[in-house]
Amino acid sequence: MNMQDLSLNEKLDLAMTTAETILLQMFLISPNMLIRRALLRNHNITAEMVNTLAFDSVENVSYIASNHRKCTEKRTFTASLSKCVACSVDERYMSCERCPED
């Protein structure tokens, strides 16, 4: 499978459902924050992966990871989190430009 040939939605679906360790690891280092965030919805993700994402440079990813049930590395966030950071919308259907919360 060539990842470059997949659409973003196909990658998001795969990130949420794959059980293949190599794919989980590839998605873990994806430059796309939606893919890394979608990976946190995958039941096959390991605690080590969740802990890595808890310290992701993108707060939209790290906040969700730090609240994941498998996360053992706790961290604090500022009290003034934007609605986007805590958003629970499925990444496959997320459209920040048309967010009803804005």
C-alpha positions in Angstrom: 0.0 0.0 0.0 1.4 3.4 -1.0 0.3 6.0 1.6 0.8 8.8 -0.9 -2.0 7.5 -3.1 -4.5 7.6 -0.2 -6.8 10.6 0.3 -6.8 12.3 3.7 -10.1 10.6 4.6 -8.7 7.2 3.7 -5.7 7.9 5.9 -8.0 9.1 8.7 -10.1 5.9 8.5 -7.0 3.8 8.5 -5.5 5.7 11.5 -8.6 5.0 13.4 -8.9 1.3 12.6 -5.6 -0.3 11.7 -4.1 -3.0 14.0 -0.8 -3.1 12.0 2.0 -1.8 14.2 4.0 -0.4 11.3 1.0 1.7 10.2 0.3 2.9 13.8 4.0 4.0 14.0 3.8 5.8 10.6 0.7 7.7 11.7 2.3 8.6 15.0 4.9 10.6 13.2 2.6 12.0 10.5 3.1 15.7 9.8 -0.7 16.0 9.6 -2.2 16.9 13.1 -5.6 15.5 12.0 -4.0 12.1 11.4 -2.2 12.1 14.8 -5.4 13.2 16.5 -7.4 10.5 14.7 -4.9 7.9 15.8 -6.0 8.6 19.4 -9.4 7.1 18.5 -7.8 3.8 17.5 -8.3 1.0 20.1 -5.0 -0.6 19.1 -2.9 2.3 20.0 -0.4 1.6 22.8 0.1 3.5 26.0 3.6 4.4 24.8 2.1 6.0 21.7 -0.5 7.9 23.6 2.2 9.2 26.0 4.3 10.4 23.0 1.3 12.2 21.7 0.6 13.8 25.1 3.7 15.9 24.4 2.9 16.6 20.8 3.8 20.1 19.7 0.2 20.7 18.5 -2.1 21.4 21.5 -5.1 20.0 19.6 -3.3 16.6 19.7 -1.5 16.7 23.1 -4.7 17.8 25.0 -6.7 14.9 23.6 -3.8 12.5 24.2 -3.4 13.6 27.8 -7.0 12.8 28.5 -6.9 9.4 26.8 -7.6 6.4 29.1 -4.2 4.9 28.2 -2.2 8.0 29.0 0.1 7.6 32.0 2.1 10.8 31.5 0.1 13.7 32.9 0.6 17.3 32.0 -1.2 20.5 32.6 -2.7 23.0 30.2 -3.6 26.6 30.6 -7.1 27.3 31.8 -7.9 29.3 28.7 -8.0 26.4 26.2 -9.7 27.3 22.9 -12.8 25.4 21.9 -10.8 23.9 19.0 -8.4 22.1 21.3 -11.1 20.3 23.2 -13.2 19.7 20.1 -14.7 16.2 20.0 -15.8 16.2 16.4 -14.6 13.1 14.4 -11.6 14.2 12.3 -13.1 12.8 9.2 -16.0 15.3 9.4 -14.1 18.2 11.0 -14.4 21.5 9.2 -12.9 24.2 11.3 -13.8 26.9 8.8 -17.5 26.1 9.2 -17.5 25.4 13.0 -20.8 26.3 14.6 -19.0 27.1 17.8 -17.3 30.2 16.4 
